[in-house]
Amino acid sequence: MTVASASGQTPSVLGYWRTPSGAVVLIAPCGQNLCAEIAALSPGKHPLTDTLNPDPELRNQPLCGLRIGEGFVEVDPQHARGGRLYDPKSGRTYSGQMTAEGNLLQLRGYLGLPIFGRSETWVRASRPPPCPTPRLG
């Protein structure tokens, strides 16, 4: 996958991004659209599974590796729209769009119209170490 860097390449929504909480999310092609998945969890004490998922059967799935965005259409390298974003901190799913501006990603989640939402800025990140393998028993 080709991603933008600080060396002056065209910004792209693709790649690894650090969220304000410190988690790292990978945005990459999946099928004909773009998806987002948690590549590394934020540091500190927090649940390791999707405890707030509205589907009780999915509450034990690991957060690391969880697909939190899908269905985004890449309008051009800097913009993707029409996707869905899942927020594991609330268990809610929102419509979403994203815009890359240099090493920043402006992510907007909303219900209905973009004006009825909130934005978050993510910062380009390097590839994190792989998610730890869960210990059984």
N, C-alpha and C positions, 0 to 999 in steps of 0.2 A: 504494500500500500504506500502511496506517495502522500506525504504530509508536508505542510508548510513549515518553514523554520524562520528564525529571526534573520536569516541571511538575505532576505529580500524576495523570496519566492512568493507567488500569489497565495494569499491566505486561503485556507480551506477549512470547512467544517470537519473534515475527516481527521482522525488521529486521537491522541490521548489528551484528556482535559481534566484539570484538578478543580473540584467543586469547592465552594466556600467552606464546607465542613472538612475538607482534606481528602475526601475519596477521589479516586481516579476513575474516569469513565472513558471507554473506547467508543468512538463513533466510526462506523465502518459500513460498507455495503453489505446488505443481506437480501438476496434476491434482486429485484429491480429497484429497491428502495434503500434507505439507510436505517440502521438500528443503533441503539446505544446500550452498552452493557457495563456493569460495574466491574472494573478490572482490579481495583484495590480498595479496601475499606479505609475509612478515615482512622487516624490514630485515636486511641482512648477507649474508654469503656462504653460499649453499646451492644445492642443485640447483634448476633451473627446470622440470624435467620430473619425471614420476612414476617415478623410477628404481627404486623398490623394489616396483613393482606385480608381483603374482605372475604376471600374464599378460605374457610378454616382448613381445608385440605392442603393449602399452599403455604401455611404459616411456618412450616419446618424447613422450607427450601432455603439454601444458603444465600445470603446477600451477595457475596463475592461471586461474580459470574452471572448475576441476575440481569436479564434483559429489562431495562427500564424505559426504553424508547423504541418505537418501531413505526414503520409506515411513512417515514419522512421522504419527501420527493426533493431531490437535489435540483433546485432551480438553476443554479450556477455554482461554481466551487465555493463561493462565500455564503450562499443562502440555501436553506432547506425548510420546507413547510409541509403542512398537512399531516404531520405525525401525531402520535400519542405518547405522552410522557407519564410514567408511573412514579409516584413519590412514595418510597417505602417508609418515610418518616410519618406519613399520614394515612397511607393505604388508599390514596385517591389517584385517579387517572385524569389527565388533562389533555386538551389539544395543545399542540406546540409548534414553535418555529424557532429557527436559530440563524444567527448571522455571525460570521467570522470577521474580526477586525484585527489584523495583525496576529498577535499572540493571545487575543481575547476572544471568547465566544459569548455572545449575548444570547441567552436562552430565555424564551418567553413561554410560560405555561398559562393556559386560560380555559375558561368554560364559556362556550358560545362564541363570543367575539374577542379578538386579542385585547381590546380595550379593557375587558373585564378579567384581567389576569395580573401576574406579577413576573418581573424579570429577575434573572440571576446572571452574574458574570462568572464564567469559568476561565481559567488560565491554562494555556498550553502546557502539557506535562510530558516528561519522558516516559517510556514504557516501564511500568512497575514490575517488580518480581511477580511470578505467578501466585495466584491465590493459594493459600495453604490448604493442604488436603485435610479434611475433617477427620478427627480421631474417632474411632468407634469404640464404645464401651469405655 
